[in-house]
């Protein structure tokens, strides 16, 4: 078995996956830099299995993805649609060389477009928050919220990731509050690792209006359940169609992403609170999500239990959501589990349920 990784050399994901491949007794995978893919310098070898990693966190790759259509300063929320188009085009170049991708371009194109992903899940009967029709700015957003009778929504860039540009918006009589990672300056919007609260409606409107040209996806803000004084949700990594690693994300605010300084919660405590029946139903939902992308080796499902633990919903699905260091199932981390699915399970695209049940589980 020959494996190639498309990624940024030195990236943690690339290193961890390569280590897992070597530990399985396979040759070290070739690393094909994203820069080479995007410039056409080196196509992947035909006949190999190719893992494509996130192209993020590299300034040159970012410029190549955008095709120089926009010049962004570090962290600036601009050109997100351009970067998405560059990602889809780059993956198509990889596939055109005759290699087999572990997550194909067609799936990644849907997973990295929140509007298309939401529509696919909803059509498959997966529980997701209701969404508004496309809005072109703050005035349209408020009008659509009023028509739907919603006072709280999540406003998300259609092509964003890692909570970049996400706004948790609550409105009421004479008040507006937006919780977001966005730093608003007179010149531009920047993503940051610090949550901010905006209560001036004119400023909130300016932020939304600046984001809108990139494309927005707006969902109803559903009340998550909590443990103690924190709300919780889950990142469930589904490999070869079955839930594997599960991480509890806990926060005192509406955005639970761990890189924002939030904490990992206690998985056993969440399972006890949910109860066996509701936990099983939630994991079955994650399997249904994966079945919407049958040619993908893995997907990262963000799942939330709602107040009372009797219902759950899928907030997002991630194409590159498998960086879960230290989370072991049957002694394997997320990358070793994927290699195991390829070697012992014999997984190939379109065969998501070939992994024997005894190698599947959830852990933290």
N, C-alpha and C positions, 0 to 999 in steps of 0.2 A: 504494500500500500504506500503510495507516494502522496505526501501532503505538502501544500503550499499555503503560506499565509500572506494575504495582502494587508499590509499595515504600516505603521510608522516604526522604523527600527528603534529599538530601545524602549518601546511602549510596554507598559506593564502587562497588558493583555497578551501581547505577542510573546513575551518572555514566559508567562505562566502557561500558555498553551503549548509552547515549544517544550517546556519542561515536562508537561504531561505526556506528550508524544514520545519523548525519549524514555520516560519511566515505563512506558508500555512496550519498550523494546523495538520501537520503530526508528527509522533514520530521522535525524533532525530535519524538520520541515524547512524548505527554502522560504526566505522572507522576501517578498516582492514589495518594495516601497510604493506607497501611494503616489509619490511624485513620478515614479517611472510609469505607473499605470496611466496617470492623467496626461503625461507628455508623450505617451506611446513609445517610450524608450525600451520597454522590456515586457512583452506579453507573457502570461504564465504558461508553463509547459502544458501542452495538450495531454490529456489522459490523466491528469492529477486531480485529486480532491482539493478544493480551494476553500479555505476559511477566509472570509473578508471581515476585517476588524474596522471599528469606527475610525474615520479619517480625521477626527478632531484633535485639537491641541497641538497643531503644527502650523505655523504662520504661512509657510510657503504652500503647503497643501491647501490651506484655506483660500489663498489667492487663486490657486489653480482651479479649485472647485467653482469659485465664482466667475472664472474666466475673465478676471479683471473688469467685470461689469461694474463692480463697486469696490471702492477702497475703504476698508474698515479699519478703524483703530482697535487696539486690543479690547475685547469685550463689547464692542459696539454691536447693537442689535440692528443690523442692516444687511441686506442681501441674503436673507435666509432662504428665500425662494430660489435665488441663483445657486446657492450652495447645494440645495436639494437637487436641482436639475443636474448639477455637476456630479453629484454622488450617483444618481441613477445612470447617467451616461458612462461614468467610470466603471460601474459594475457591468454594464452591457458590454464594454470593451473586454473585460475579463472573461465573460461568458462566451464571447465571439471567438476566443482562441481555442475552443474545444475542451476546456476544463469543465469539471462538474463542481458547481458551487454548493456549499453546505447550506447556505441561505441564498436562494436565487434572486436575481435582480427584480423580478416581478413582485416577489413577496416584500423585499426591502422597500420598494417604491410605495407599496401600500402602508407598510408599518411606519414609514417616516413621513407620512401625510396623515395627520390626525383626522381629517375629514373623511378620507377614503377608508381608513381603518375603522372608524366609528360606524360608517355605513355598512361595511362588510360584516362586522360583528352583529350589528342590529339585524341585518338580513338573515343571519344564521340563528337568531333567537338568543344570543348571548346577552345577559342583563348588562346594560350600559346606561349611564345617565342620559336623559333626554337632551337633545341639542337644538339650538336655534338655527333657523335658516342663515345663510351667509349674510354677514353685516359688513358695511363698508366704512364704519366710523362710529363714534360715540353716540351721536344722535340716533342713528339706526339701531344701535345696541339697546339704548334705553327704551326706544319705541317697541322693539321686539320683546324685551323683558316685560314691559307693561302689558302687551297683548297676551303673553303667555301667563301672566300673573306671577312672575318670579321676582323675588327680591334679592336673591343671591345667585351668582354664577361664577364659573371659572372661565376666564378669557385666556385662550392659549394661541400662540403663534402656530399656524398650521404645520410648520416644518421645524419647530423648535425641539429641544431636548434638555434633560436635566433641569427642568423648571425654568429655563432661561426665557424670560419674557412673560411668564405666566402671571396672571393677575387674579387674585381671589377678591371679587367685587361684591360688596353688600350695599344696597341702597334702601332708603326709607324716606319718610316724610321729612324733608329738610336736612337730610344727612346722606353722606356718601363715604364709604371707606374702602380703600384698595390696599391689599397686602400683596407685596410683590418683591422680586429680586431686582427690579429695574431701578437704576439710578437715573433720574431725569435731570438733564442739564439743558440750558437754552439751545445748545447746538445739536444734541443727539441723545439717544437712549443707550445706556450701558448695562450689561448684565453684571451682577456682583454676587458675592457670597453672603451678603448681609440683607436680611429682610427689612423692608421699609413700609411704613404706613402713610398713605396719602389720604387726606380728608378734604382737601380743597377740590371741589368738583371741576373747576376750570383746569386744574393741573391734571386730574384724572382723565378728563376729556382729551387734553393735549397728548397724553401718553397713548391712549387708545387710538387716536387719529394718526399718530406716527407709526403705530404698529400695523394698522389696517391694510396699507398697501402690500404688505408681505403676505396677507391672507390670514384670517382668523378662524378659529374653531371655538364656539361658545357652548358650554355645557351647564346644565343645572347643577348647582352646588348641593349635593346630597349630604345629609348629616352622618358623618362617620361615628362609629362607636369608639369607646375609649377604655383605657385601663388606668385607674387612679385619676390623675389630673392631666393626662395626655391622651390625645386621639391617636389611633393606630391604623395602619394599613399594612399590606403585605407586598413584597416583591417575590413572586413565585417563578422560578426558572423551570420551564417545561422543556425537557430533553427527549427527543424521539417520541413525542406525544404524551409523555407522562411527567407529572410534577416531581421535581427532584429537590434542589435547594429552595428553602423558604426563609426569608428574612423579614422580621417584624420591624417596621419603621414607626417610631413614636415621636410625637411633637406636641408642643403646647399651642401651636398655631395651625393654620390650614395647609401649609406646605410641609410635607414629611420627608423630603429628600435628605438622605444622610449627609451629603456633602455640604449641606447648609448648617451643619452643627447639630442636627438632631441625633437621637440615640437609637441603637438597636434595642428592641424590646425582647421580652421573654416569650419564645415560641410556645413552650408548654403552657404558659399562663393563658395565652390567646386560645390555644386549642381547648383548654378546659372551659374557658368562658363561652366559647362558641358551642361546645358540645359536639359529640361524635357525628350526629346527623348533619348539622349545619357545616361542620368542617368538611365532611365527605362531599356535600353538595358544592361547596366552594371549589374543592379540588377537581370535581367533575366539570365545573365551569371552565377551569383552566385547561382541561383536556379539550373541551369544545373550542376554546380559543385556538389552541394549537392545530386542531383539525381544520380551521379556516386557512391555515398555512401549511398544508401537508408536505410540501417539498423543503421545508426549513427544519434543520436539525434542532434548533432551539429558538424559543421566544421567551422574553421576560414579561410576565403579566403583573401589572399593578392592580391588586384586588383590594376592595374595602368592604368590611362588614358595616352595615348600617345600624343605627341605634336599635338596641334590643337584640342584636345578633341573629335575628330571624331572616334577614335578607342580606344580600351582597350584590356588588356590582363591579364591573371592570372599568377602571379609570383610564388606563392606557395599556398598550402593548409595545414592547421595545425590541427592536432588531438587534441592538448591541447591549442587552441588559444582563450579561452573564459575569460581570466582574463582581464576585461575591467572596472576597478573600476570607479564609478562615472558616467557611461554612462547609462542613463535611457531611456527606451521606454515604454510609457504608465505607467510611475511610477515604472517600474521594471528594476532591473539590470540584467546582463546576466544570473545569477544563478536563480533569481526569474522567469525569462522568461522560463528557461528550466523546472523548477518545474511546472509552469503554463501549459506548453505544455503536461506534463505528467498527470496532474490532470484534468484541464478543457478541454484540447484538446484531451485527451485520446490517446496521441501518444504512439506507441509501434514500435519496429523494423519492417521495411518494410511498415510502414504507415506514410511516411514523410509529407503527405499533409492533415492531419486531423485537423490541427489547424485552427479555424475559421478566416477568413480574418480580422475581426474587431480587433483581438488582435495582428496584425502584423504591424510593422512600422519600421522606421529608425530614430534614434535620436542621440544626443550628449549632 
